[in-house]
Amino acid sequence: MPASREAELFLEMLAAERAAAPNTLAAYAADLETCASFLAAQGGGLVAASTADLANWLSDLGAEGQARRTVARRLSCIRQFYLFLLREGLREDNPAANLDAPQPEATLPRFLSESEVVALIEACVPSPDASAAKIRRALVARAALELLYASGLRISELLSLPRDALKNDKPMMVIRGKGGRERLVPISESARDAALALQAVDAGRESPWLFPGRDPKRALTRQAFDKILHEVGLQAGIEPARLSPHVLRHSFATHLLAHGADLRALQMLLGHADIATTQIYTHVQTERLRQVVETYHPLATSGDKTPEKAG
């Protein structure tokens, strides 16, 4: 339940004007409820809160040991809520405007090496005596991995692909991403072939989805795909804890940059609204360059390298 009528109106605006996804709306509703509960315990309310009230709420979140990234996200939600109230004439100010967000922890995205990705895809081969169900499972795995790595798709984008996504021979697909934004992504020949092989096996199953679940009327679930990825990881000799659909997306981006891709082009391929989100991959490249210098530079202090004397 929304924290107040004003919070309900705010969520309705996000859904109608910004096409916010259900998960986003649920997260914002939870953030507003968390803030409202704290303020109510202090004898206040969400709509009438002061800057000091909200600062105390943020301090309480930190004292609870919540991650800085979580606190920053919740503050972002609250700022947008009060900005909405200001624009609607329900408040004369935004009490959250000048609150400082904690700096998020600097975490680099996890990714696989190029050889590990190849091993993962090559592991999607059933044994000669495999049952029809295992053959189809292998085809699902290969088609999904090929598309995730070839196009940098989010898992939600992959599993929501319609069956006719490959209806023509064009090298691009239209993807509907976050906020309903559409973008064009490339599709490799091997990814297309893998998806078409899956469609051939599924020819008798009437489904609107490229990756149907047990019930053909429904798409394959994230949980079901996670189990498939876990099995393939074991077959490829890759620790399952290192694997997730997002790791493949990170691998796509990291490998493109390593081979000279432009950051703006990568932003478009990944469907990032802000290039600042894409720039995290430059930190990966920076760390790798630092390691190269420390390992191979003749004056590097790491290891037992010593500069050669001039002859």
PyMOL commands that set and color helices and strands:
alter all, ss='L'
color gray80, all
select helices_A, chain A and resi 5-17+22-41+51-63+68-87+114-122+132-151+155-159+163-166+178-180+189-201+222-236+240-242+245-258+263-270+275-278+280-296
alter helices_A, ss='H'
color red, helices_A
select strands_A, chain A and resi 172-176+182-186
alter strands_A, ss='S'
color yellow, strands_A
deselect
rebuild
show_as cartoon
